[in-house]
Amino acid sequence: MKKFEAKIIALIFVALITVPVIVFAIGMRPEPNQNRPPTPLPEITVEGILDRELTPQLDQYLEDSLIIAPTAVAAEAWTDVAIGDNPNPEVTIGTNGWLYYTLSLDRPCLTSAELDTVVDSLSRATAIVAATGRDLVFAVAPDKATIIPDFLPDDDTCVDENALALAALDSPDNLITVWDEMSTARANERPIYFRLDTHWTNEGAGIMAEAIVERLTPGGWSDEVITETATVEHEGDLTVLLGLPATEESTDLDVVIPGSEHTRATRPLLTAAGTEYDSVVAVDFTATAPVVTGRSLVMHDSYGWALTPMLAPYFEQAAFIAETNPAGGHMWNDLEAATTIIHVSVQRSVHDIVLGRDLAADFLAAFADSFQSSEQGTRETGERLELDTADGVYVVVEMAAGQETAEVAYNDVTAKLNADSPRAAYYVGPGGTMYFAGVVDYRVIEISS
Amino acid sequence: MVFSSVTFLFFFLPICLGGYYLIGRRLRNGWLLLSSLVFYTWGGGALVLLLVISTVVDFAMGWIVGTGVRTNRRTLVRFGVAGSVLVNLGLLSYFKYANFFVEQLNSLGFGDIAWTSVVLPIGISFFTFQSMSYTIDVSRGRVEHLRNILDFGLYVTLFPQLVAGPIVRFHEISDQLQDRVLSIERFASGAARFAHGLAKKVLIADAVAPIADAAFAAEAAGLGPAGAWLGVAAYTVQIYFDFSGYSDMAIGLGTMLGFDFPENFRRPYSAVSITDFWRRWHITLSNWFRDYVYIPLGGSRGSSVRTMANLWTVFVLAGIWHGANWTFLLWGVYHGGWLVAERLTGQRSVDGEVRWAPLRRAITLLAVMVGWVVFRSPNATFAWEYLGAMFTLGGITPEAVTAAIDTRAIVAMGLGVASVFLPGNLVGGLLVTGWRGVRGAAVRIAEVAVALPYVMIVVASGSFSPFLYYQF
């Protein structure tokens, strides 16, 4: 090798491997690009190193601190797209620049038995909440692919079939599906979903807001009060998942009801033990000239973010909480205070929320103190509860006083009880057996649907 | 710590190389030893103590052996060699095979032996073999024993080849522990070789790995021939580019640090016989077994029956060396059987100058691929069913296998298959360091200026794992 060649190679090599570490040493860090905070530098201890627990954290810290990481991710994703590969199978690349969230496409088709279970679970949940004197409304947001299937790469999904099945459920009073309204809006070329994002726009969410308001106060909705607040560049969450962050132009909407004054405040939630819950907060709204009176609670998934500005101004008092499970102790105070409960989730979540776990039992866990029990007792580790009950009763289990954790298992579903969520409930059939770890109080509650 | 990680590439390597070149000559061995211990501890944690203990024991045994050789006291020599072999094979047996042994005893009904699984220390197969080569080389008078334990510690722990070879026999490197040549030409040559190996590993081996993983994770009984062949072809490419890529990186790093490590691969898939294959595949392991097992057993000096028994013994041991599983034993028996058969039939050609070379290459590659099925399978039953799937009709190609075939995988497979037919030593890396003239210079500069930055991008992007905040 000639000296000149060697100098070129050595110079390039040294530059490539030393520049990133020098940049790191002087404290420069990349902009976060992963929807999560960068890993902090862990506390370095000899024990941690010898136990091999520390080095994976250090690896993660160094990876997150590498100045070229975001550029590298974008370059790799760009290369993948250029050669026809998909940088992230969680995103389905459609035609005309449309992106879809793969999880919303690969749900299995709902069987008639599963649909029956959905109907049964929702009607039981409605009965439980109604028995406490409250109104319960389920709002199911259509998946993007249900309303805009035109740009899907193939039609081998059950999205449409599942949507039709859900829309056809014979529980029209408290189940709101806006398939027809959204389809009409789509046919009129209204921008109801983002092209690069999983979610609906304010305009799409407004269609659901209208349906909810009309359900609670017929004739209460008005298109006239919708105003455009700003034209923004919205970063598509699916582009972030792909590693190619990109924006699209979007119009933010708001609802301004004439003569009504509004307040908005963020409030921490408290666990059942009275400590501050650190994962989710409540956003409280009030209006002086409301359309929907009383106190409402809107429990929602990420589809609730675009819905909030379109819906909140209609309520006299409302708490919006990004949580779809009512069983957690941090939800109990708001559930207790509400006269109307609105449960908002996207179509694909019906699998998880209604079929994956029993939403009715989750509501009962929250409202258990409002019901009389027909039988109660205590079980300890290793003991069982043989359920010689009639079909269709509930068993509410609660960690006994003085316990820090406990577990209860029934039909392969295990509830982990702790200070935040000390209570769970099961809808049980005859002849089942419940298993316990820790000291747990139980009570049997009978509620007719 | 693996070479193709952010921690190694962007942090450990520049700090290690920077320190090595900036500090004085007399401190370099100490710096390298410290770097190597950090390198091992990063992945091995407290198991580094095992490496230290092994080093101290072998250094002491080497001293005893060296004293015995110098004073012509054979008892000391025998004691030292026996001590070294016992300690190293003892460590290897306990940490690598004890779990398997107890599992077999329990499954055979010899009682229910209570046993806490032993964690396998990284690279134990390599550093124990290197340590033994030291005492044996000293006992044979090929080299003198070392006076400085830091030098010996450096030989055992030297990070480029500590966890995956090449296995450097002591006499191959003993001079370099004291006296190494550093130059910009050597540094550049090593850098090009390192970039070459990293590209092989990241761009080819890692790209085809999902296909092999999917095929070997499937139910072998229901696998169709297309999926089975695709899986084993992908694994054939993966294991070669992964292992030889690692060896290229190790040799390149060694060159940058002033060491000359032995070559480990020489276009093995172009071999014209299994005998030829083993002179091209993991050459340093073959050499180790030849020097320290085959020749002491008598080699080919005895009767032909004895020679074949020696051959088969070596390959059974080499099979077990790869791991504690019946599949590795079977793989060793299989290759040993081929070597014996070639010896019996006079077909152990090793040169390119043979008749029907393309046909011989094809048959050899097919035999090697059948061996890889056994090697990669989780158990012998799976291997048997997988081989059945390769050679019978019916079955299906699992969706996971077809899903793993993307453009990168296709290109990588194409390069992998082409490597069998490419001229010279392109894939072996010798071209990178040995090719003269403008074309050689262009290749080397391209490796560092084009391939290396791209591989660094792939490595840096590998940790991307966004949190699905909307997936409630």
Interface residues (C-beta under 8 A of the other chain):
Chain A: M1 K2 K3 E5 A6 K7 I8 I9 A10 I12 F13 L16 I17 T18 P20 V21 F24 N33 Q34 N35 R36 I49 L50 D51 R52 T55 L58 D59 Q60 L62 E63 D64 L66 I68 A69 T71 A72 V73 A75 E76 A77 D80 I83 G84 D85 N86 E90 L103 T198 H199 D237 V240 L241 G243 D301 S302 T324 S345 S349 D352
Chain B: S5 V6 T7 L9 F10 F11 L13 P14 I15 L17 G18 T41 W42 G43 G44 G45 A46 S183 I184 E185 F187 A188 S189 A191 A192 A195 D406 T407 R408 A441 R444 I445 V448 A449 L452 P453 M456 I457 V458 V459 A460 S461 S463 F464 S465 P466 F467 L468 Y469 Y470 Q471 F472
